[in-house]
C-alpha cells in the first residue's frame, strides 16, 4: 500500500485536532466517574478552583455555561 498524503489548511487542521482532543477528553472524563455516584468535587471545591462564588457557580449552571454539578 502506498503512503497517502492529505493536505489540510491551517483552519481544517485546527478543526480536526480540536475534535480529536474533545473526543479524548470526553473518554477520559467518562472513565473518571466515581462508582458511588458521589461528585468528583464538592460545589465549594469547584467554586474555589474556578475562583468564583457559589452564586456565580449556580448562575453558570442555570444559563448552561457549565454542566449541572451533582451535590
PETALIN-V666492 format. One record per residue. N is the residue number from 0. RES is the residue in three letters. PHI is phi in radians with two decimals (none if undefined). Layout:
n=N res=RES phi=PHI
n=N res=RES phi=PHI
This chain:
n=0 res=UNK phi=none
n=1 res=UNK phi=-1.40
n=2 res=UNK phi=-1.19
n=3 res=UNK phi=-2.05
n=4 res=UNK phi=-1.99
n=5 res=UNK phi=-2.04
n=6 res=UNK phi=-1.73
n=7 res=UNK phi=-2.10
n=8 res=UNK phi=-1.25
n=9 res=UNK phi=-1.03
n=10 res=UNK phi=-1.13
n=11 res=UNK phi=-1.13
n=12 res=UNK phi=-1.10
n=13 res=UNK phi=-1.05
n=14 res=UNK phi=-1.10
n=15 res=UNK phi=-1.12
n=16 res=UNK phi=-1.10
n=17 res=UNK phi=-1.07
n=18 res=UNK phi=-1.09
n=19 res=UNK phi=-1.10
n=20 res=UNK phi=-1.16
n=21 res=UNK phi=-1.05
n=22 res=UNK phi=-1.11
n=23 res=UNK phi=-1.13
n=24 res=UNK phi=-1.14
n=25 res=UNK phi=-1.05
n=26 res=UNK phi=-1.11
n=27 res=UNK phi=-1.14
n=28 res=UNK phi=-1.11
n=29 res=UNK phi=-1.05
n=30 res=UNK phi=-1.26
n=31 res=UNK phi=-1.57
n=32 res=UNK phi=-1.02
n=33 res=UNK phi=-1.22
n=34 res=UNK phi=-1.25
n=35 res=UNK phi=-1.71
n=36 res=UNK phi=1.09
n=37 res=UNK phi=-1.41
n=38 res=UNK phi=-1.17
n=39 res=UNK phi=-1.17
n=40 res=UNK phi=-2.31
n=41 res=UNK phi=-1.31
n=42 res=UNK phi=-1.06
n=43 res=UNK phi=-1.14
n=44 res=UNK phi=-1.10
n=45 res=UNK phi=-1.07
n=46 res=UNK phi=-1.09
n=47 res=UNK phi=-1.12
n=48 res=UNK phi=-1.09
n=49 res=UNK phi=-1.41
n=50 res=UNK phi=1.01
n=51 res=UNK phi=-2.33
n=52 res=UNK phi=-1.47
n=53 res=UNK phi=-1.08
n=54 res=UNK phi=-1.05
n=55 res=UNK phi=-1.16
n=56 res=UNK phi=-1.01
n=57 res=UNK phi=-1.05
n=58 res=UNK phi=-1.14
n=59 res=UNK phi=-1.08
n=60 res=UNK phi=-1.14
n=61 res=UNK phi=-1.08
n=62 res=UNK phi=-1.55
n=63 res=UNK phi=1.46
n=64 res=UNK phi=-1.12
n=65 res=UNK phi=-2.36
n=66 res=UNK phi=-1.17
n=67 res=UNK phi=-1.05
n=68 res=UNK phi=-1.56
n=69 res=UNK phi=-1.55
n=70 res=UNK phi=1.64
